[in-house]
Amino acid sequence: MAAGQGTRLRDIAPSKPLAIVRGVPLIEHVITSAHAGGVNEFVVVTGYQADRLESFLRALSARRDFAITTVRNPDWRLANGLSVVAAEHLLGERYVLMMSDHLFDPDLLRGLLGAAQPSGRVVLAIDRRLDNPLVDLEDVTRVETDPDGAIRRIGKLISPYDAFDTGVFLASDALFAAIREDLAAGGGGGISGGMGRLAARGMAYTHDIGERFWLDVDDAVAHGQAERMHA
């Protein structure tokens, strides 16, 4: 997912996925980590500054021999779930959903992919460290879970909560329908809205990442953290 404007990082880079972290564009860090974690084929949804980003991704694909396809979201100004729907025709029944501005340890993804789950279920990698100093409490999406790991509620403003959304999902085609359902019911059509509807049907679960690293590089403070900490 790389379609948004990234306004909170605009002073550092006009295109957030191309913001430089330790000499490398942010989205390249994400793609190389995902490849190391077990993903071999990529679909990147673009929107804001699409031409510039797509040009970089073509060069990255040739340079690293990664299979990268791009698709544009014409409604990139709206909720992030519409970017997921924009890629539906290029995705299969199961796929990994990632954000272009979330750095993570490849082992986080390996663990998620190795967790056996029933067909159709969407699994979100969560961080139960509520004292994680890298988390922006004013912006992070919060998750409330049941004892069996099912998602009870998800959203930025929910309370109580017992985990944070890392932005890495093992998703299924059920998410497309849930996002459309959210829109039809008058919701915003965001990923969290779709996940909430799946949770109500017992189809949204979690995978605990333990002590593994992740960081949402959404503003200048997080960018500084990434420069200091991400190898």
N, C-alpha and C positions, 0 to 999 in steps of 0.2 A: 504494500500500500504506500504510494508515493505521490498522491494527487493533490494534497492540501497546500495551503499557502505558507505555512510555517512562519506566521507573523512575529512570534516571540523570539525567533532567531534571525530576524531580518537584518539586524545590525552586523551580524557575523557573515551571513551568506544570503544572497538574493533567492537561492533555491536551497531549502533545508536539506534535501537528500544529498546535495553536493557540498555541504559544509565540510570543511577540512578538519579532520581529527588526526593528530599525529601524522600529518602529511598525506592522508588518504581520505577521499570523500566518504562521508558517513554511510551512504548506501553500499559502497564497496565493502566496508567493514561488515555490514549486515549480511550481504550475499556470501562473502568468504566464510563467515562464521556458520551460516546455514549449510554451506557446502561441506564444511568440516564436520557438521553435526548430522549429515546424512541426506541432504537434499541435492539432487542432481539437475533439476530442471526448474526454471524460474519464470513466473509471469509477473511483470511489474505494471501496476496500474498508475498511469500518469494523468496529469491535469494541468495544474499551475506550472508555467514554464516548461511545458511538455517537450518542445523541440530540443531545448538545451539538454534536458535529462535523457531523452531518448538517444541523442547523439552520443552522450557519454556511455550509455549502456551498450550501444552497438560496439563501441571501442573496447569496453570492458569484456564483452562476450568474445571478441576476437583475441584480445590479449591473454585472457585466462582460460579460454576454451570452455566457457560456461554457456549452457543453452538458456538464453534469455529472450523472452517474447514480451513485447509491450502492448498495452491496450489502453486507450484513453477513456476516461470518465468524463462525459460532457457536463455532468452535474457536480463537478469537483468542489464547487462552492458550498454544497449542501452536506448532509450527514455522511460520515465515513462508510456506513453500510452500503451506500450506493456504489462505492468503489469495488466492494466485494461482488455485488451483483453484476457490475460491468465486465468482470472477468469470468462469469459463469460459463460461457461457451468454450472457454479454454481450460477449464478445470474438470477434474474427474469427481468420482464419488467421495474420495478422500483427498485432502490436500492440507498443507501447512499454511497457516495465515500468519503473516508477520508484518510489523510496522517498519517503514524505512528509516525511522529515527530511534529505534530501540536496539542498543547494543546488548549482547548476551554471550555467555560462555557456551561454546558448542556442546558441552556436556548437558546443558539444560535441554537442548533439543533432542539429543540422543536419548535422554531419559524419557521425554515425552513420547517419542516415536516407539520406544520399547515397551510402553505401558499398554497391555492388551485392553481393548475396549470394544463393546458391542457395536455392530454396524449402525450407522446413523447418528451415534452419539457425538457431540462436540466436546472436546476436552481443552480446558484452558490451563496453561501453566501459571501457577500462583506462587506468591511469596508470602509466607506466614510470619516473616520477621517484621512485626509492626513497628519496630524501632530501627529499621534499616535507614541509615543516615543519607543514603542516595535517593530516597523517595521524596518527591515533592508532594506533601500532604494536601496542598491546595489544588492540585491538578490530577493526582492519581485516581484511577478507577478502583473502587473498593468492592470487595466480594464478601458475602456472607455465605457460609457453607453449612451443610448438614453433617452429622458425624460420619456418614459414609462417603463424604467427598462430593456429594451433589451440590450444585449451586442453588442456594435458596433465593438470593437477590444479588444484583450487580448494578453498580452505578457510582457516579462521583460523589453523591451527597448522602448515600445511605448510612444509616446507623441503627443498630450496631453492625460491625463488620469484623472479620477475623483473618483477612488476607488481602493482598494487592494483586491486581491484574498486571501481568508482565507484558502483555501484548503479543504473546506467542500461543497459537492455538493449533491443535490437531482437529481440523474442521471436517464437516461433511456437507453434502448437498442440502441437508436439512436447513442449514443456515441461510441459504438463498431464500427459501420459502418463508422462513421466520422474519427476515428483514422486510420482505414484501408484505407480510401480514401486519407487521408493525406500522408500515406506511398506510396501509388500507384502513387501519383502526385509528388513524389520526396521530400516530407517533412520529418521531423524527426520522426513523429509518436508520438509526445508528447501529453499530455492532452490538453495543450493550442492550439496546432495545430488542434486537433479534435474540440475543442470548437469554434475556429475561423471559421471552416467550417459550424458548426451548426448555428453560429451567422449570417453567410451570407444567411442562409435559414430561418431566423426568428425563430429559435428553441432554442436559448440560452438566458436565462434571469437571473436576479439577485434578491437576497433577502438581504435587508439592515439589518445588525446585530445591528445597533444602537451603544450603549455604551458597548456592551458585550465583555468580554475578549477573546482573542485568542493570540497565540504566536507560531511562527515557531522556534522550537529548532534545529537550523541548525549549530550552532558553539558554541564556548566556551562562548562568550558574551551572547548569548541567553540562554545558559544553566545556567549561573549565574543569569539571570533575572528570569528564571523559579524557581530556588532554592529560590529566595527571595520572589516571588510573588504568585506562584501557591499553593493553599491550597490542 
